[in-house]
């Protein structure tokens, strides 16, 4: 019998033998950690130096025209090396968007196109058309805000993803986007989740073999408008141009 309270606490039998390790017991499906262990963990964490988050100085160094130029430059860098098609189409006015899309990639056909907001007719559609929620200049990244699973199909499960955006959606870098994200969600500007797309989907193994596509589209193209636009109006016009009156 253990007659020493100290021996009982350290797991000794009769005050002899090595101390037993701290036991972690399961209660109610979880893990119960002894309070002394938690105290030691908290004390250790409190001694760690605080790490300051890096700050972005894009706002001081870049004006709006600079962000446009930077985004275009970075977007072009994301193109696959063997892709001869330029990833950017620039238009001045919102009313020119639909005509520019049709001129570059052909008219709307439900067997070929999956347009966000239109019924999903063909799951083997090759081209997806979606609006951008934001553009990240530093990496040439497009932020997509799919409102449903079918809408996500238009940006992921296709060969070619075409995104419509305007220059007012440009954000300096990824950090700036995530800093603004909570406010954008609270304001109802963005939904519960977003997809960040940087160029064609690709992967590589340890043998340095690059595979395109991997988990998404093989090609990303952006129609960049100098003025804001209404996505529903763009969608209706693009689809309507191919619909006999």
C-alpha beads as a LAMMPS data file, in Angstrom:
LAMMPS data file: protein, C-alpha beads

245 atoms
244 bonds

1 atom types
1 bond types

-500.0 500.0 xlo xhi
-500.0 500.0 ylo yhi
-500.0 500.0 zlo zhi

Masses

1 110.0

Atoms # bond

1 1 1 0.000 0.000 0.000
2 1 1 1.218 3.478 -0.725
3 1 1 1.443 5.387 2.534
4 1 1 2.928 8.561 1.151
5 1 1 0.724 11.118 -0.526
6 1 1 3.736 12.123 -2.595
7 1 1 4.220 8.538 -3.655
8 1 1 0.576 8.274 -4.713
9 1 1 0.807 11.408 -6.838
10 1 1 3.915 10.222 -8.669
11 1 1 2.598 6.708 -9.142
12 1 1 5.118 5.064 -6.804
13 1 1 4.297 1.805 -5.034
14 1 1 5.390 2.119 -1.402
15 1 1 7.598 5.040 -2.419
16 1 1 9.754 2.794 -4.610
17 1 1 10.193 2.469 -8.376
18 1 1 10.227 4.981 -11.239
19 1 1 7.340 7.444 -11.679
20 1 1 4.597 6.358 -14.016
21 1 1 3.810 8.492 -17.041
22 1 1 0.848 10.848 -16.960
23 1 1 -2.319 9.051 -18.012
24 1 1 -4.738 10.494 -20.554
25 1 1 -8.225 9.110 -20.107
26 1 1 -11.106 9.096 -22.562
27 1 1 -14.399 10.458 -21.312
28 1 1 -17.456 10.948 -23.436
29 1 1 -15.595 10.142 -26.628
30 1 1 -12.927 12.829 -26.056
31 1 1 -9.557 13.007 -24.346
32 1 1 -9.313 14.333 -20.784
33 1 1 -5.950 15.980 -20.117
34 1 1 -4.880 16.464 -16.480
35 1 1 -4.867 20.087 -15.342
36 1 1 -1.167 20.013 -14.466
37 1 1 -0.330 19.005 -18.046
38 1 1 -2.461 21.858 -19.398
39 1 1 -0.734 24.259 -17.015
40 1 1 2.681 23.211 -18.281
41 1 1 1.564 23.566 -21.905
42 1 1 0.170 27.056 -21.314
43 1 1 3.335 28.106 -19.514
44 1 1 5.499 26.839 -22.371
45 1 1 3.393 28.600 -25.008
46 1 1 3.452 31.877 -23.062
47 1 1 7.249 31.896 -23.233
48 1 1 7.308 31.730 -27.032
49 1 1 8.128 35.010 -28.795
50 1 1 5.244 36.693 -30.555
51 1 1 5.414 36.488 -34.338
52 1 1 4.357 39.619 -36.141
53 1 1 2.290 39.106 -39.263
54 1 1 4.022 40.502 -42.348
55 1 1 2.427 43.669 -43.609
56 1 1 1.696 44.413 -47.242
57 1 1 3.006 47.678 -48.641
58 1 1 1.284 47.329 -52.012
59 1 1 -1.097 50.124 -51.067
60 1 1 1.823 52.535 -50.709
61 1 1 3.764 51.427 -53.770
62 1 1 1.071 50.751 -56.363
63 1 1 -1.711 52.894 -57.776
64 1 1 -4.776 51.470 -59.521
65 1 1 -3.159 51.530 -63.014
66 1 1 -0.102 49.798 -61.566
67 1 1 -2.311 47.019 -60.161
68 1 1 -3.870 46.490 -63.585
69 1 1 -0.451 46.209 -65.219
70 1 1 0.815 43.896 -62.491
71 1 1 -2.220 41.609 -62.740
72 1 1 -1.904 41.371 -66.521
73 1 1 1.796 40.570 -66.248
74 1 1 1.268 37.882 -63.601
75 1 1 -1.705 36.382 -65.443
76 1 1 0.391 35.944 -68.574
77 1 1 3.067 34.203 -66.510
78 1 1 0.550 31.568 -65.368
79 1 1 -0.099 30.363 -68.924
80 1 1 1.191 26.899 -69.743
81 1 1 4.430 26.977 -71.740
82 1 1 2.898 25.198 -74.745
83 1 1 -0.366 27.193 -74.737
84 1 1 -0.400 29.530 -77.759
85 1 1 -3.582 31.346 -76.694
86 1 1 -3.222 34.656 -74.827
87 1 1 -5.025 34.442 -71.463
88 1 1 -6.446 37.974 -71.523
89 1 1 -9.110 39.845 -73.478
90 1 1 -9.526 43.533 -72.621
91 1 1 -12.713 45.512 -73.274
92 1 1 -13.593 49.095 -72.434
93 1 1 -17.356 48.921 -71.894
94 1 1 -19.671 46.432 -70.209
95 1 1 -21.850 46.197 -73.319
96 1 1 -18.849 44.884 -75.288
97 1 1 -18.223 41.835 -73.081
98 1 1 -20.588 39.337 -74.718
99 1 1 -19.434 40.189 -78.234
100 1 1 -15.793 39.850 -77.160
101 1 1 -16.428 36.401 -75.673
102 1 1 -18.213 35.230 -78.809
103 1 1 -15.531 36.641 -81.103
104 1 1 -12.741 34.848 -79.247
105 1 1 -14.346 31.503 -78.299
106 1 1 -17.502 31.173 -80.370
107 1 1 -21.216 31.578 -79.624
108 1 1 -23.069 30.025 -76.737
109 1 1 -23.972 26.369 -77.207
110 1 1 -25.244 24.400 -74.179
111 1 1 -23.347 21.338 -75.409
112 1 1 -20.073 23.282 -75.320
113 1 1 -20.557 25.999 -72.723
114 1 1 -21.542 25.874 -69.079
115 1 1 -22.454 29.407 -68.025
116 1 1 -22.927 30.167 -64.338
117 1 1 -26.617 30.841 -63.800
118 1 1 -27.749 28.704 -66.739
119 1 1 -29.059 25.128 -66.311
120 1 1 -26.353 22.487 -66.536
121 1 1 -27.218 20.638 -69.761
122 1 1 -24.024 18.766 -70.641
123 1 1 -21.612 17.566 -67.978
124 1 1 -18.961 17.171 -70.663
125 1 1 -19.141 20.854 -71.645
126 1 1 -15.636 22.061 -72.488
127 1 1 -15.856 25.775 -71.596
128 1 1 -17.076 27.319 -68.357
129 1 1 -18.024 30.985 -67.993
130 1 1 -18.184 32.620 -64.559
131 1 1 -17.889 36.083 -63.027
132 1 1 -14.956 36.947 -60.787
133 1 1 -15.459 37.901 -57.162
134 1 1 -12.016 39.524 -56.974
135 1 1 -8.657 39.683 -58.731
136 1 1 -5.334 39.391 -56.894
137 1 1 -2.695 41.436 -58.674
138 1 1 0.473 40.074 -57.083
139 1 1 -0.143 36.512 -58.303
140 1 1 -2.511 36.907 -61.255
141 1 1 -5.129 35.020 -59.255
142 1 1 -8.869 35.007 -59.898
143 1 1 -11.247 34.599 -56.947
144 1 1 -14.474 32.737 -57.731
145 1 1 -17.564 32.780 -55.506
146 1 1 -19.694 29.818 -56.693
147 1 1 -23.233 30.064 -55.278
148 1 1 -23.971 26.349 -55.761
149 1 1 -22.419 22.998 -56.660
150 1 1 -23.554 23.322 -60.275
151 1 1 -21.957 26.757 -60.448
152 1 1 -18.711 25.235 -59.220
153 1 1 -18.817 22.858 -62.182
154 1 1 -18.286 25.827 -64.504
155 1 1 -14.937 26.658 -62.918
156 1 1 -13.545 23.223 -62.039
157 1 1 -14.810 20.360 -64.187
158 1 1 -14.154 21.841 -67.613
159 1 1 -11.215 22.158 -69.987
160 1 1 -11.267 25.928 -70.341
161 1 1 -12.374 28.412 -67.680
162 1 1 -13.328 31.896 -68.892
163 1 1 -13.742 34.555 -66.203
164 1 1 -15.382 37.961 -66.598
165 1 1 -13.969 40.681 -64.335
166 1 1 -13.478 44.437 -64.086
167 1 1 -10.519 46.477 -62.885
168 1 1 -12.378 47.684 -59.788
169 1 1 -12.141 44.134 -58.400
170 1 1 -8.351 44.263 -58.139
171 1 1 -6.826 43.626 -54.709
172 1 1 -3.123 43.971 -53.975
173 1 1 -2.234 40.482 -52.727
174 1 1 -3.591 37.382 -51.002
175 1 1 -3.070 38.826 -47.531
176 1 1 -5.130 41.891 -48.405
177 1 1 -7.905 39.657 -49.751
178 1 1 -8.137 37.571 -46.587
179 1 1 -8.008 40.718 -44.454
180 1 1 -11.090 42.037 -46.243
181 1 1 -12.843 38.677 -46.535
182 1 1 -14.783 38.768 -43.200
183 1 1 -16.213 42.211 -43.979
184 1 1 -17.141 41.154 -47.516
185 1 1 -18.991 38.119 -46.181
186 1 1 -20.799 40.100 -43.492
187 1 1 -21.890 42.615 -46.112
188 1 1 -23.301 39.806 -48.254
189 1 1 -20.859 40.452 -51.097
190 1 1 -19.403 36.931 -50.840
191 1 1 -20.804 33.554 -49.853
192 1 1 -19.552 30.897 -47.460
193 1 1 -16.596 29.741 -49.529
194 1 1 -14.438 30.966 -52.382
195 1 1 -12.090 29.371 -54.897
196 1 1 -8.733 30.968 -55.721
197 1 1 -7.596 30.072 -59.244
198 1 1 -4.072 30.840 -60.433
199 1 1 -3.609 29.778 -64.035
200 1 1 -4.113 26.277 -65.367
201 1 1 -4.508 23.414 -62.914
202 1 1 -1.201 21.573 -62.753
203 1 1 0.845 19.146 -60.701
204 1 1 4.321 17.617 -60.848
205 1 1 5.997 14.597 -59.288
206 1 1 9.504 14.037 -57.977
207 1 1 10.630 13.111 -61.493
208 1 1 9.824 16.696 -62.571
209 1 1 7.055 15.672 -64.945
210 1 1 4.491 18.471 -65.196
211 1 1 0.877 17.417 -65.768
212 1 1 -1.783 19.853 -67.014
213 1 1 -4.620 19.700 -66.049
214 1 1 -4.590 18.107 -62.617
215 1 1 -7.632 18.999 -60.510
216 1 1 -9.241 21.721 -62.584
217 1 1 -9.213 23.488 -65.936
218 1 1 -6.353 23.154 -68.407
219 1 1 -6.659 26.814 -69.409
220 1 1 -7.720 30.022 -67.648
221 1 1 -8.754 33.118 -69.601
222 1 1 -9.892 36.477 -68.262
223 1 1 -12.116 39.024 -69.967
224 1 1 -11.095 42.231 -68.198
225 1 1 -13.459 45.180 -68.499
226 1 1 -12.420 48.732 -67.655
227 1 1 -15.873 49.480 -66.269
228 1 1 -18.144 47.646 -63.779
229 1 1 -20.760 45.327 -65.250
230 1 1 -23.857 43.452 -64.203
231 1 1 -23.205 39.710 -64.454
232 1 1 -26.843 38.810 -65.034
233 1 1 -26.992 41.232 -67.948
234 1 1 -23.784 39.810 -69.431
235 1 1 -25.017 36.235 -69.014
236 1 1 -28.412 36.967 -70.561
237 1 1 -26.909 38.810 -73.508
238 1 1 -24.295 36.142 -74.251
239 1 1 -26.840 33.322 -74.115
240 1 1 -29.437 35.398 -75.966
241 1 1 -27.098 36.147 -78.864
242 1 1 -27.183 32.459 -79.775
243 1 1 -30.934 32.022 -79.202
244 1 1 -33.122 32.539 -82.297
245 1 1 -35.630 35.333 -81.771

Bonds

1 1 1 2
2 1 2 3
3 1 3 4
4 1 4 5
5 1 5 6
6 1 6 7
7 1 7 8
8 1 8 9
9 1 9 10
10 1 10 11
11 1 11 12
12 1 12 13
13 1 13 14
14 1 14 15
15 1 15 16
16 1 16 17
17 1 17 18
18 1 18 19
19 1 19 20
20 1 20 21
21 1 21 22
22 1 22 23
23 1 23 24
24 1 24 25
25 1 25 26
26 1 26 27
27 1 27 28
28 1 28 29
29 1 29 30
30 1 30 31
31 1 31 32
32 1 32 33
33 1 33 34
34 1 34 35
35 1 35 36
36 1 36 37
37 1 37 38
38 1 38 39
39 1 39 40
40 1 40 41
41 1 41 42
42 1 42 43
43 1 43 44
44 1 44 45
45 1 45 46
46 1 46 47
47 1 47 48
48 1 48 49
49 1 49 50
50 1 50 51
51 1 51 52
52 1 52 53
53 1 53 54
54 1 54 55
55 1 55 56
56 1 56 57
57 1 57 58
58 1 58 59
59 1 59 60
60 1 60 61
61 1 61 62
62 1 62 63
63 1 63 64
64 1 64 65
65 1 65 66
66 1 66 67
67 1 67 68
68 1 68 69
69 1 69 70
70 1 70 71
71 1 71 72
72 1 72 73
73 1 73 74
74 1 74 75
75 1 75 76
76 1 76 77
77 1 77 78
78 1 78 79
79 1 79 80
80 1 80 81
81 1 81 82
82 1 82 83
83 1 83 84
84 1 84 85
85 1 85 86
86 1 86 87
87 1 87 88
88 1 88 89
89 1 89 90
90 1 90 91
91 1 91 92
92 1 92 93
93 1 93 94
94 1 94 95
95 1 95 96
96 1 96 97
97 1 97 98
98 1 98 99
99 1 99 100
100 1 100 101
101 1 101 102
102 1 102 103
103 1 103 104
104 1 104 105
105 1 105 106
106 1 106 107
107 1 107 108
108 1 108 109
109 1 109 110
110 1 110 111
111 1 111 112
112 1 112 113
113 1 113 114
114 1 114 115
115 1 115 116
116 1 116 117
117 1 117 118
118 1 118 119
119 1 119 120
120 1 120 121
121 1 121 122
122 1 122 123
123 1 123 124
124 1 124 125
125 1 125 126
126 1 126 127
127 1 127 128
128 1 128 129
129 1 129 130
130 1 130 131
131 1 131 132
132 1 132 133
133 1 133 134
134 1 134 135
135 1 135 136
136 1 136 137
137 1 137 138
138 1 138 139
139 1 139 140
140 1 140 141
141 1 141 142
142 1 142 143
143 1 143 144
144 1 144 145
145 1 145 146
146 1 146 147
147 1 147 148
148 1 148 149
149 1 149 150
150 1 150 151
151 1 151 152
152 1 152 153
153 1 153 154
154 1 154 155
155 1 155 156
156 1 156 157
157 1 157 158
158 1 158 159
159 1 159 160
160 1 160 161
161 1 161 162
162 1 162 163
163 1 163 164
164 1 164 165
165 1 165 166
166 1 166 167
167 1 167 168
168 1 168 169
169 1 169 170
170 1 170 171
171 1 171 172
172 1 172 173
173 1 173 174
174 1 174 175
175 1 175 176
176 1 176 177
177 1 177 178
178 1 178 179
179 1 179 180
180 1 180 181
181 1 181 182
182 1 182 183
183 1 183 184
184 1 184 185
185 1 185 186
186 1 186 187
187 1 187 188
188 1 188 189
189 1 189 190
190 1 190 191
191 1 191 192
192 1 192 193
193 1 193 194
194 1 194 195
195 1 195 196
196 1 196 197
197 1 197 198
198 1 198 199
199 1 199 200
200 1 200 201
201 1 201 202
202 1 202 203
203 1 203 204
204 1 204 205
205 1 205 206
206 1 206 207
207 1 207 208
208 1 208 209
209 1 209 210
210 1 210 211
211 1 211 212
212 1 212 213
213 1 213 214
214 1 214 215
215 1 215 216
216 1 216 217
217 1 217 218
218 1 218 219
219 1 219 220
220 1 220 221
221 1 221 222
222 1 222 223
223 1 223 224
224 1 224 225
225 1 225 226
226 1 226 227
227 1 227 228
228 1 228 229
229 1 229 230
230 1 230 231
231 1 231 232
232 1 232 233
233 1 233 234
234 1 234 235
235 1 235 236
236 1 236 237
237 1 237 238
238 1 238 239
239 1 239 240
240 1 240 241
241 1 241 242
242 1 242 243
243 1 243 244
244 1 244 245
